[in-house]
Amino acid sequence: MGSRQVTSWQGKNITVAGLGVSGISAARALAGLGASVTVVDGGDGEGHRAKAAELADLGVLVRLGDAQTLPEGTDLVVTSPGWRPDSPLFAAAAAAGVDVVGDVEIAWQLRESRPGRTAAPWLAITGTNGKTTTTQMLASILRAAGLKTAAVGNIGTPIIDVVLGEEEYDVLAVELSSYQLHWAPSVRAHSAAVLNLAPDHLDWHGSMEAYAADKGRIYEGNTVACVYNVADPATERLVEEADVVEGCRAIGFTLGAPGPSMLGVVDGILVDRAFVENRQKNAQELAEVSDVTPPAPHNIANALAAAALARAFGVPPRAVRDGLRDFRPDAHRVAFVDEVAGVAYVDDSKATNTHAAEASLAAYEPVVWIAGGLAKGATFDELVQKSAERLRGAVLIGADRALIAEALARHAPDVPVVDLDRTDTGAMLGAVREAARLAEPGDTVLLAPACASMDMFANYNERGDAFADAVRELAAEGA
């Protein structure tokens, strides 16, 4: 399904939902193209008024304190990613026969609007976990091949700003969330990858089936390659269900030895049996496992997915190796903080759901696990079952820690558990001290919360910073 393409924005009445980064980007861009833009937002604080004043200078009308009523005469609604599909504003739009799309859809429609410029192809990435890391890895590989690129979408600069900016790109590495895909029916990537699928954001999507269907939209209309995870059959099913351009190939990635039309690992070497001549018999070495930082299993999988997309775009093997060597992950993604009294402390605050936490836990043994926060509707039995043998102990924090405690009691009854019933600013230091008490030399204390952070912290970055600060304080105490 595609949205109705807008051939001219001049005089169109556009309603933009939300005064966030993507909403402001869309409002600025569409006003600049001659549309009559109204931004609606339920907030009415000082920050909202400041943003409204800036947009007013561009001729954009901002309505604060009412995000539910559809402005009269609206031709199109442009939403920000986090707005739920059942929002009253969208119900009103549907009743009026008005399309609702996201900023990614607008960017896609605008990409060929610059006279004399060729639109850059999109290499698109989604998945429950690993999206940002894989997108950044891909951009690093593309740069190593001498290509002008940027990592955009659910990461960094708003994608509309990149599409309409002065810079010309050869190709874009585009991270897309399930929210963005839900509102982007017309996007057609050169090649795309779904890294994995696990329950997440079900409160937004309504069901696992709806969540998977939105993820699967990334494959629609692919021209060269649909990259899937061999270890996650649900991703391959999405490829099978997609309507792609004839000749588009299904390319798997695996941590094991790859079959034909796959990338995988053989004796510590990342190899390609997809983009080589006579793939039934031949394989191309791309990089060593040691070229990937950190070389944890889930991060090797990210590297293989990035390599598959780059190879689909014609990138040579040496650039894959050089790009992976140059890449360093963002903070709070399986980041080593320090070693104190023979115990390693690792910050994976970005592990905000059970799937991410499972991958993180699988990289270490034995582990004292610091977990908890906002569960977002998740359950923890499967995670604890798979990770129980690795656990030296667990320290639980946050609003929904009881759910994890119950899963540990059911599936890991012998694992010592500290239930930290506090949410003050010193709670993380308390958690780290309790973890240090449980740990033995050679262990890893791992912050992999499996939950969102907003019950105690502004975001996962602040949570990770609090962990790192606590570890440094612990080290100073022992000095």
N, C-alpha and C positions, 0 to 999 in steps of 0.2 A: 504494500500500500504506500502511495506517495502523497504528500500534501500538494495542494494546488500551487503551482509555481507562480511567483509574482514577477511579471516582466518589467514593471515599472513601479517604484515606490512613491513616485510623486503624487501627493495629495491623498495617499492611503491613510486611513485612520487606524493606527496601530496601538494596541494596549499592551504594555510591558508589565509583567507580574514580578514585582520585587525590586528593591533598591540595593541588591547585592552587586558583586563585581560583574557578573555576567549580565545582569539586568541593566546596569548603567552602561556597559559596553554596547549592548543592543540598542538602547535608547539613543545614545550618541550617534551610532552609525546610521540608524534609520532616519533620524532627524536630519543628518547630513545629506541623506539621499532624497530629501524632500517630503518625507512622510510627516503626518501630523501625529505626534507621539504623546500618549498619556501613560505615566507610570503609576501603578497603584501599589500601596504597601500598607499593611495593617498597623505598622509602628507609627509613632508620632513623637519620638524623642528628639533630643538636641542634635544627635548625629544624623537622624533622618532629615531634619529640617536643613541642615548644612548641605547634605547631598542634593536635596530638592532645589536649594538656591543655586547651586552650580549648574544643574540641568536647566533651570529656568532661563539662565543666560543663553542657552542654546535653543530656546523656544520650546522646550519640553514642559508639558504640564504634569505636575506631580500631585496625586491625591493621596494624602496620608490618613491613617486611621480607618480606612475602609478598603479591604482587599477582597470583598465578596461580591460587590455589585459591578456588573459589566457596564462600562461607559457606553452611552448611547452612540450608535453609528459605527461601532467597532467593526473593522473589516478582518482583522487578524489579531490573535492573542499570542504574544511571545512570552514564554514562561522561563523562570529560572529552574535549574535542575531539581532542587529540593521540594518544590511545590507538589503536593500529593494530587494524583489524578482525580480524586473525589472532591477537590476544592469547590466550593459554591461558585466561584468565578468561572470555572471550567464547565460546570453544569449549566450555567447561564449561557455560556458560549455555545455549547452543544444545542441548547434549546433554540438559539438564534441562528443555527447553521453556520457558526463561525469556527474556522480551524484554530487549533491550539498547537503551536510548535515551540521548539526550544532554540537557544542561541546557536547550537551546532547546526540545526536545520537552516537557519538564516545564513550562517557562514557558508554552508554548502551551496545555497542558492546564489550567494554573492560572489563565489570564487571565480566565475568567468565574466564578472561585470567590469573588469579593468581593461580598457582598450589597449591593444598592443602587448598584452601580457598573457602568457600561457598559464592556465591554472595548474598548480602543483598537485600531483597525485597524492592520495592519502594512504598511508600504511597504518591500519587501525588496530587497536588493542583493547580488549576488555577481559573480564574475569572477576571472580570474587576477590582474589588476592594477587598481588604482584604486578598490577597494572602500571603503576608509576615507575617502579624499578625497570620493568621490561621496556617501557617507552623510552626511558632515559638511556638504557643500554642500546636500543635500536638507534637513537639519535647519535650516540657516540660512534657506533659502527658506520653509520651513513657519513658522518663527518670524516672518519678515517679513510673513507673511499673518495674523499674530495668533493662530496656533495654538499650543497647549501641546504640546510635543514633546520627545523626547530621542533622541540617537543611541546605539543599544544593540546588543547581540549580540556580535560579534567585536571590540568596541570599547568602552572605558569601563567603566561599571558593569555587573556581571553582569545578564543579562536577567531572571533570576528575581527579583532584588532590586528591579528596576524594576516588574515586574508585581505584586509583593506589597507594594510600598512605599506610603507615605501619599499621594504625589502622584498626581493624576488627569491623564491625558493625552488629548488629542484624537486623536492619531495618533503612531505610533512609526516612526522611520527605523531599519531593522534591517539591519546588516551581517551576512552569513552566509558563513562559509567552507565549502569543500567538505567538510571534516571535520564541521562542525556539521550540514550538510544530510544527510550520510550517516546521521546518528543522529536525524533529525527528520522521520519519515515523515508526520506528521499536520498539519504546518504548512500553512496555507492563507492566503496573503497577499491583501490588497486588490488590489495591483499589485506587480510585481516586475521586476527587470532583471538580465540577464546581460551584463556589460560587454564581455567578451572571453573567448576560450578559447585557451590555449597550454599546452604540456606543463609541468606543475609537480606536485610531490608524487606523482610516479608510483611512487616507492618505497612510498608508503602505500596508494595506490588500486590498484596492480597493473597498470594499463593506462590509456592515454588514453581509451579507451571508457568505462571505469568512472569515471574522473575527470569526464568530460563528463556522464555519466548522473547523478552526484551533484549537479553544478551545476544540471542541468536540473530537479531536484526542486523548485527554487524557484518554478517556474511552475505546479506542480500545484495545481488548485483556485482559481487566480486569478479574481477576479470582474470587474475593470474593464480592466486593461491588462497585457500581457506586452511589456516593452520590450526590444528587441534591437539589436545593432550591425550596421548595413547593411554595414560594411566587413569583417565577420566572419561569413560565411554559417553557420558552425557554430552561432552563437547563434540564428539564425532557425530552423534545423532543430530545435533544442530546443523552440522555441515550437510548431512544427508537430506535434511528438510529444507535447506536454503535454495532459493531460485537464483542461480548464478549464471554468468555469461558462459556460453559453450566453450569448452576447452579449459576452464578454470579447474585447478587440481586441488585435491585434498592432500595436505601435507601434515604428517604426524611428527610429534617430538616425544622422546622417551629417554629416561635415565638409563635404560638398558641398551643392548646392541640394536641398532635400527634395521628394520626391513626396508625394502625398496620404497621410495617416496616418503622417507622419514629422515629425521636427524636424531642422533643419539650419542651414546658414550661407549667407547671401546678402549679398555686399558688406560683410562685416564685422559683420553683424547675425545674432544667433541668432533663428530664426523657427520658428513652430509651424504646421504644416499638418495637425495631427491633432485638436486640441481646439478647432476653430473651426467656425462654420456654413459650409456649402458649401466643404468642404476641397478640392474639385476646382479651385476658382478662387481661394480666399482664403488668406491667410497672416497670422498675427499676429506682430508684432515683440515679442520678449521682452527682449532685452538686447544690448549691444554686446560684441564679442569683447574689447574693452579692459576690460570690467567683470569679467573672469575673471582671477584671479591664481594662478599665472603663466599667460599666454596661450599656452602651448605646445600643440601640436595634441592631444596625448593628454588634456590638462586641459580643453580645449574639449569634447572628447568626453564627459568626466566631467560637465561642466556640462550638456550636452544631455540626458544620461541622467537626471540629478537633476531637470532641468526637466520632462522627460516624466512622471516619477513624480508630481511636484508638480501638474502640470496634470491628470493622471488623477484626482487627489484634489480637483480643483476650485479650485486656487490661481489667483488672477488674475495677469495678465502683470506688473504692476508689482512684485508680491512676488517674482517670479523675478529681476527685475533687482536689486531692493534686497537680496535674500538673497545673490546672487552678489557684489555689491559689498561686502557685510559680511564675506564669508568670507575667511579666511586659512588656508593649508594648514599642517599640522603640520610640525615640524622634520624635516629630512633627506628632504624630498620636493621635488626640483628647487629647492633653496634657494640663492640667491645668497649667497656668503660674503664675497667681497671682490674688488677688482681690484688686482693687483700688477704693476707694469711693463707696463701695457697689456693684461694677460691676466686674463680673468674666471675665478673659481674657483667651481664649482657643486657642491653636495652633494646627491646623490640616492642616499644609502646605502640607502634603502628599496627601490631597484631590486635585489631579491634573486633575480631570475630573468631569463632571456633576453628575455622579452616586455617586461618593464618597462624593461630596459636599452635595448632597441631603440627604444621610445617616447622615452626620454630622449635618446638619441643623435640622434634625428631632429629634435630641437628646436634643435640647435646645429651650427655649421660655421664653420671647421675645429675639430676636437676633439683634445685629448690625453686619452686615455681611461685612467683608473685602474680596473682590474678584477681580479676574482679572489676566491677564498674557497672555500666548499664548494659543489660543483656540484649536489648533490642528484640525480645521475643525468642531468643535462642535457647536451646537446651544443651546440656554439657555431658550427657552420658557417653556418647560415642567418643568424644574427645578424651575423656578420662579413661575409658576402656583401652583406647589405643596407646595412651601415654603412661599408664599406671606403672609399668615396670621401670620407667626411667626416673620416677620421682623419689627423691630423698625426703622431701617434705613440701608443704604448700603453705603460703601465707596469703590470706584472702582479705581484700579491701573492697570498699565501694557498696553501692546500694543493693546490688543483686548478688552479693557474695554467697548468700544462703543457697542459691541454686547450684553453685559450684560445690559448696560444702556437701550438699545432699548427694551429688553425683560421686564425689570422692568417697563418701560413706558407703555408697552402694557398690562401687567398682574398685576401690583402692582402700579398703578399711584399715590396712596396716600402715598407711602413710600418715605421718604426724601432720596435723593441720592446725594452724594458728588463725583464728577468726578475729581480725582486728576491727573492733567496733568503734571506729573514730573517723571523722572526715575533716579534721582540722588541718592546718598547713603543715603540721609536723607528722602527719600520718605516714607519709612515704618513708621518712627517716625511721619511724617505728617499724615499718614493714621490712626495711633493709636490715635493721638490727635483729629482728626476729629471724629473718632468713639466714643471717650470718651465724646465729646461734644453732640453727638446724644443720648448716652445711659443714662438710668435712673437706680437708685439703684434696684438691683434684676435682671437686664439684663445680658446677656452674649455678650461680643465682641468676635466674632468667625472669625479667619482666616481660611477660607475654600475656596481657590481661584477658584476651578473648572477649573483651567488652569495650564499649565506647567509654569515653572519659568524662563526659560532661556533668556527671554527678558531683565530681570533686575538682575537676580542672577545666580550664577554658577549652582545651583540645588535647590531642595525644602528644603534641610537641611539649606542652607545659608539663604533662605527666612524665614524659621521658626526661625532661630537664630536672624535674624534682628527684627522680630516681638517681640520675648522675650526680646531682648535688649531695644526695644522701650517701652515695658510695664514697665520694670524696671526703665527706665528714667522717665516715667510718674509718677511712684510711688514715686521716689525720689523728683520730683518737688512738689508733694503734701505733702511731709513729713514735 
